[in-house]
Amino acid sequence: MNTMKGFLIIKRFLTGDPSVAMKNPYVHHILFKKGLGQKQQELVREGQGILRRNGVDPIIGEENLVWAPNAVVGQHSLDALEIVVKRLRDVEAEDGDLDDIVDALKELGGLASRR
């Protein structure tokens, strides 16, 4: 089974199918899985560290997965990733707990799903 199909199965099992109004839906990692280029990869490593320290699996954790439209301009941009990592940094700096991290991911996932 390929990786994206696996994420699709996980997301459908956990939350059901995407909205029928969403064009070309796919399972999106709110904090990117890998990142494109050195700068994104550095940010991904930092963000994944924050998620792991707070009990969230950055690859298969439901908290970091959201239905989002695929092939949308800006969905995997450096700007989008910087927003995610900055928010996670801020939560951690304020001594946020798992619930705070999950709330931030929900908010950020909402942004991704509306792009």
Secondary structure by P-SEA (a helix, b strand, c coil): ccaaaaaaaaaaaccccccccccccccccccccccccaaaaaaaaaaaaaaaaaccccccccccbbbbbccccccccaaaaaaaaaaaaaaaaacccaaaaaaaaaaaaaaaaac
